[in-house]
Structure formats: structure tokens, C-alpha cells
Amino acid sequence: MPNCTVEPVDLGRVGRRVIEAAFDGGDIVSDGGVLLLRQVDQRIGLTKSIARVFDDQRRRASVAHSMRDLLAQR
């Protein structure tokens, strides 16, 4: 198998920790793809755009989570 990705991909920071994707771990499985999807969504604003389309008829006083947050969770 060719080694196409040599450099780690920087996914940002959480507090003092640096989050990065490195592809030199061999045959492993993880949920790291979720971090990549979140980063892509933040850059292109997909869930934010979709949330604007929905007609949110919930009572504002009772709403704890925004429509965008609910969509991102899915």
C-alpha cells in the first residue's frame, strides 16, 4: 500500500491539547472521523445553512438547544 499521507493533519485545539490526524497507525479503527466532519462542517457552514431553512416552532422560553446544535448532533 502506498504511503500517500505523510504529514499529520491539524484539526485545531481543545484547551491546551492539539488535535491532529496522523495516518501512520496501521490497521486501526477509531471515531476520529467525527472530528474531521466537525471541522469540515465549521468551515463550510452546512448545518448552519440547513438550520436556517427549518421553521422552528418551539417555545423560545423552553428551548435549551438551537436547531443548529440539534442538526450537528445528528
C-alpha positions as CSV (number, residue, x, y, z in Angstrom):
1,M,0.0,0.0,0.0
2,P,1.5,3.4,-0.9
3,N,2.2,5.9,1.8
4,C,0.2,8.9,0.3
5,T,-0.3,10.9,3.5
6,V,2.9,11.6,5.3
7,E,2.2,14.8,7.3
8,P,-0.3,14.9,10.1
9,V,-3.5,17.0,9.5
10,D,-4.1,19.7,12.1
11,L,-7.7,19.7,13.4
12,G,-7.3,22.6,15.8
13,R,-7.0,22.8,19.6
14,V,-9.1,21.9,22.6
15,G,-7.8,23.8,25.5
16,R,-4.0,23.1,25.7
17,R,-4.3,19.9,23.6
18,V,-3.5,19.8,19.9
19,I,-5.8,17.6,17.9
20,E,-4.3,16.1,14.8
21,A,-5.0,13.2,12.4
22,A,-2.0,11.0,11.7
23,F,-2.3,8.1,9.3
24,D,0.7,6.1,10.3
25,G,-1.1,3.8,12.8
26,G,-1.5,0.8,10.6
27,D,-4.8,-1.1,10.6
28,I,-6.7,0.6,13.5
29,V,-10.3,1.7,14.0
30,S,-11.4,4.9,15.8
31,D,-14.1,7.5,15.8
32,G,-11.6,10.2,14.7
33,G,-13.7,10.8,11.5
34,V,-16.2,12.7,13.7
35,L,-13.6,15.3,14.5
36,L,-12.8,15.7,10.8
37,L,-16.5,16.0,9.9
38,R,-17.0,18.7,12.6
39,Q,-14.0,20.7,11.2
40,V,-15.4,20.5,7.7
41,D,-18.8,21.5,8.8
42,Q,-17.4,24.5,10.6
43,R,-15.5,25.6,7.5
44,I,-18.4,25.2,5.0
45,G,-21.3,26.0,7.4
46,L,-23.5,23.2,6.3
47,T,-25.5,22.6,9.5
48,K,-25.8,26.4,10.0
49,S,-27.3,26.8,6.5
50,I,-29.7,23.9,7.0
51,A,-30.9,25.2,10.4
52,R,-31.9,28.5,8.7
53,V,-34.3,26.5,6.4
54,F,-36.2,24.8,9.2
55,D,-39.2,26.6,10.7
56,D,-38.6,26.2,14.5
57,Q,-41.9,26.4,16.2
58,R,-40.7,25.5,19.6
59,R,-41.5,27.9,22.5
60,R,-38.3,30.1,22.8
61,A,-38.6,30.1,26.7
62,S,-38.4,26.3,26.7
63,V,-35.6,25.8,24.1
64,A,-32.3,24.6,25.5
65,H,-30.6,23.7,22.2
66,S,-30.6,25.6,19.0
67,M,-31.7,23.9,15.8
68,R,-28.2,24.0,14.5
69,D,-27.0,22.1,17.6
70,L,-29.7,19.5,17.1
71,L,-28.7,19.0,13.5
72,A,-25.0,18.8,14.3
73,Q,-25.7,16.1,16.9
74,R,-27.3,14.0,14.2
